[in-house]
Amino acid sequence: MDAQVFGRVSIEGIHAVAVTRIGGVSSAPFDSLNLATYVGDDPACVTANLGIAKDLVSAQEVSVMNAEHGKTVHVVSEPGIAPLGDGLVTSQAQLAIAALAADCVPFGLIDPVNRVIAVGHAGWRGVLANLMQSLLDEFSAQGGQPDHTQAVIGPAICGNCYVVPAERVELFQDIRPEAINSSTTLDLTSGVRSVLATQVSKVYEFTGCTFENFDLFSYRRAAGEPTGRGGLVIAMSNSPVLNS
């Protein structure tokens, strides 16, 4: 079965794809397009799945985020597993960058004029720490300009399904109130969007709940059992695609 995407945006030779769990080679419980090396899957299967993912965005290589639920951002130019951090920025053509997630919010930045791309991974800690701004800052430092930048937000657990202790919700009241859905639920996507929408020209959102949609990996739905990771993959060609 061919890999199925949850959403795709293409902007002047830059492709962003939110992947589903369908169309890879991994066996249960990682079935089948698991992109994570750290969940217990067969490494050969993960390598094959990453090859499928990079083909979806027409890239030659892929750099994969090594998330730690913080706000560290790395500039990358080589394939492989990136250093620990929750943001990647590159201006390297043909190098896909991948933010892995299975309930957290994968998001990306694209500047098709200055040819800079970025991806981020925001769980509740990342939203609270404002990883979004950290990624925007490094993206700008590498040449990205807000007037030209478009953001992409991939599927994550929705505000109704992400039930947390009331004490955690209270942490957001003064820092990121946009992420509060109720006294016991958080809407992380709204928290991410609240920062991105004020600083970029356009936001594309692939709306969907990872917990509710069985075509997507969900850490919470797995309820402590092993599961894979999907996320958002972005890459750019060697040169912009000009309209004729």
C-alpha positions as CSV (number, residue, x, y, z in Angstrom):
1,M,0.0,0.0,0.0
2,D,1.3,3.4,-0.9
3,A,2.0,5.9,1.8
4,Q,-1.1,8.1,2.6
5,V,-0.6,11.7,3.6
6,F,-2.9,13.6,6.0
7,G,-2.2,17.0,4.4
8,R,0.1,18.5,1.9
9,V,1.2,22.1,1.1
10,S,3.5,22.9,-1.8
11,I,4.8,26.5,-2.2
12,E,7.3,27.3,-5.0
13,G,9.1,24.0,-4.9
14,I,8.9,23.6,-1.1
15,H,6.8,20.6,0.0
16,A,5.3,20.1,3.5
17,V,3.5,16.8,4.3
18,A,1.8,15.6,7.4
19,V,2.1,11.8,7.3
20,T,-0.4,9.2,8.4
21,R,0.6,5.8,9.8
22,I,-0.5,4.1,6.6
23,G,1.8,2.9,3.8
24,G,5.1,1.9,5.6
25,V,6.8,-1.4,6.3
26,S,6.8,-1.7,10.1
27,S,4.8,-4.4,11.8
28,A,2.4,-4.0,14.7
29,P,2.3,-2.2,17.1
30,F,4.3,0.3,14.9
31,D,2.2,-0.4,11.8
32,S,3.2,0.9,9.5
33,L,4.8,4.2,8.6
34,N,6.7,4.7,11.9
35,L,9.4,7.3,11.6
36,A,10.9,7.1,15.1
37,T,14.1,5.1,16.0
38,Y,13.5,5.3,19.7
39,V,10.2,3.4,20.2
40,G,11.4,-0.2,19.8
41,D,10.8,-0.7,16.1
42,D,13.1,-2.6,13.8
43,P,15.8,-0.1,12.7
44,A,15.7,-1.4,9.2
45,C,12.0,-0.7,9.0
46,V,12.4,2.8,10.3
47,T,15.1,3.5,7.8
48,A,12.8,2.3,5.0
49,N,10.0,4.4,6.3
50,L,12.2,7.5,6.4
51,G,13.0,6.8,2.8
52,I,9.3,6.8,2.0
53,A,8.8,10.0,3.9
54,K,11.6,11.9,2.1
55,D,10.3,10.7,-1.2
56,L,6.9,12.3,-0.3
57,V,8.6,15.7,-0.3
58,S,11.0,15.0,-3.2
59,A,14.1,15.1,-1.0
60,Q,17.4,13.2,-1.2
61,E,18.1,13.0,2.5
62,V,16.4,13.6,5.8
63,S,17.3,15.1,9.2
64,V,15.1,13.8,12.0
65,M,14.3,15.7,15.1
66,N,15.4,14.3,18.4
67,A,12.8,15.9,20.7
68,E,13.2,16.6,24.4
69,H,10.1,18.7,25.2
70,G,11.9,22.0,25.5
71,K,12.7,25.0,23.2
72,T,16.1,24.2,21.9
73,V,16.5,24.8,18.1
74,H,19.2,23.5,15.8
75,V,20.4,24.6,12.4
76,V,21.0,21.5,10.3
77,S,22.7,20.8,7.0
78,E,23.4,17.0,7.2
79,P,21.1,14.0,7.3
80,G,20.6,11.7,10.3
81,I,19.3,12.1,13.8
82,A,19.7,15.7,14.9
83,P,21.0,16.7,18.4
84,L,18.5,16.9,21.2
85,G,16.0,19.7,20.6
86,D,12.5,20.6,19.5
87,G,13.2,22.7,16.4
88,L,15.2,22.3,13.2
89,V,16.0,25.0,10.7
90,T,17.8,24.6,7.3
91,S,18.5,26.3,4.0
92,Q,19.9,23.2,2.5
93,A,18.1,22.1,-0.6
94,Q,17.1,18.5,-1.0
95,L,17.4,17.9,2.8
96,A,14.1,17.0,4.4
97,I,13.6,18.0,8.0
98,A,11.1,15.9,10.1
99,A,9.3,16.8,13.3
100,L,8.0,13.6,14.9
101,A,4.8,13.5,17.0
102,A,2.0,11.3,18.2
103,D,-0.3,13.8,20.0
104,C,2.1,16.8,20.3
105,V,1.9,19.6,17.7
106,P,4.2,19.3,14.7
107,F,4.5,22.6,12.9
108,G,6.7,24.2,10.2
109,L,7.8,27.5,8.7
110,I,8.4,28.1,5.0
111,D,10.0,31.2,3.4
112,P,9.9,30.5,-0.4
113,V,11.7,33.8,-1.2
114,N,14.8,33.4,1.0
115,R,14.6,29.6,0.8
116,V,14.6,28.8,4.5
117,I,12.5,26.1,6.2
118,A,11.9,25.0,9.8
119,V,10.0,22.4,11.8
120,G,9.0,22.3,15.5
121,H,7.5,19.9,17.9
122,A,5.4,21.3,20.7
123,G,4.0,19.4,23.6
124,W,2.6,21.1,26.7
125,R,6.1,22.0,27.9
126,G,7.1,23.4,24.6
127,V,4.0,25.5,24.3
128,L,4.5,26.8,27.8
129,A,8.2,27.5,27.1
130,N,7.2,29.3,23.8
131,L,9.2,27.0,21.5
132,M,7.3,28.7,18.7
133,Q,9.1,32.0,19.3
134,S,12.4,30.2,19.6
135,L,11.9,28.6,16.2
136,L,10.8,31.9,14.7
137,D,13.8,33.7,16.1
138,E,16.3,31.2,14.7
139,F,14.4,31.0,11.4
140,S,14.8,34.8,11.1
141,A,18.5,34.6,12.1
142,Q,19.0,32.2,9.1
143,G,17.4,34.6,6.7
144,G,13.7,33.9,7.0
145,Q,11.5,37.0,6.8
146,P,8.0,37.2,8.4
147,D,6.5,39.0,5.4
148,H,7.3,36.0,3.2
149,T,6.8,33.2,5.7
150,Q,4.0,30.8,5.8
151,A,3.4,28.3,8.6
152,V,2.0,24.8,8.6
153,I,0.4,23.1,11.6
154,G,0.0,19.3,11.5
155,P,-2.6,17.2,13.4
156,A,-2.4,16.8,17.1
157,I,-4.6,15.7,20.0
158,C,-7.6,18.1,20.2
159,G,-8.6,20.2,23.1
160,N,-11.5,18.0,24.1
161,C,-9.4,14.9,24.2
162,Y,-6.3,16.2,26.0
163,V,-7.3,15.9,29.6
164,V,-4.7,17.0,32.1
165,P,-4.5,17.9,35.8
166,A,-6.1,21.2,36.7
167,E,-2.8,22.3,38.1
168,R,-1.2,22.0,34.7
169,V,-3.9,24.1,33.1
170,E,-3.3,26.8,35.7
171,L,0.3,27.1,34.5
172,F,-1.0,28.5,31.2
173,Q,-3.3,31.2,32.6
174,D,-0.7,34.0,32.7
175,I,1.6,32.6,30.0
176,R,-0.4,31.1,27.2
177,P,-4.1,31.3,27.9
178,E,-5.0,30.6,24.3
179,A,-4.1,27.0,25.0
180,I,-6.7,26.6,27.7
181,N,-9.8,24.7,26.5
182,S,-11.4,24.1,30.0
183,S,-10.3,23.7,33.6
184,T,-9.0,20.2,32.8
185,T,-8.2,20.3,29.1
186,L,-5.6,22.0,26.9
187,D,-5.7,22.8,23.2
188,L,-2.1,22.8,22.3
189,T,-2.8,23.6,18.6
190,S,-4.4,26.9,19.6
191,G,-1.4,27.7,21.7
192,V,0.9,27.2,18.8
193,R,-1.3,29.1,16.4
194,S,-1.6,32.0,18.8
195,V,2.1,32.8,18.3
196,L,2.6,31.9,14.7
197,A,-0.5,33.7,13.4
198,T,0.8,37.1,14.7
199,Q,4.2,36.8,12.9
200,V,3.7,35.1,9.5
201,S,1.8,35.9,6.4
202,K,-0.4,32.8,6.4
203,V,-1.1,29.7,8.4
204,Y,-2.1,26.3,6.9
205,E,-3.7,23.9,9.4
206,F,-4.3,20.2,8.9
207,T,-7.2,19.9,11.2
208,G,-7.5,16.5,12.9
209,C,-7.2,14.8,16.3
210,T,-4.6,12.2,16.6
211,F,-6.4,10.5,19.5
212,E,-9.7,10.2,17.6
213,N,-8.2,9.3,14.1
214,F,-6.9,5.8,14.0
215,D,-5.0,6.6,10.8
216,L,-2.7,8.7,13.0
217,F,-0.3,7.6,15.8
218,S,-1.4,8.6,19.3
219,Y,0.7,8.1,22.4
220,R,-2.4,8.6,24.6
221,R,-4.5,6.1,22.7
222,A,-1.8,3.5,23.0
223,A,-2.2,3.9,26.8
224,G,1.3,2.9,27.7
225,E,1.8,0.3,25.0
226,P,4.4,0.8,22.3
227,T,3.4,2.8,19.2
228,G,5.0,4.7,16.4
229,R,5.5,8.4,15.5
230,G,4.3,10.3,12.5
231,G,4.6,14.1,12.2
232,L,5.5,16.7,9.6
233,V,8.1,16.6,6.9
234,I,9.3,19.6,4.9
235,A,11.9,19.9,2.1
236,M,12.7,22.3,-0.7
237,S,14.1,21.8,-4.2
238,N,17.3,23.3,-5.5
239,S,15.5,26.4,-6.8
240,P,12.1,28.0,-6.7
241,V,9.4,26.8,-9.1
242,L,8.5,29.9,-11.1
243,N,5.0,30.5,-12.5
244,S,4.9,30.7,-16.2
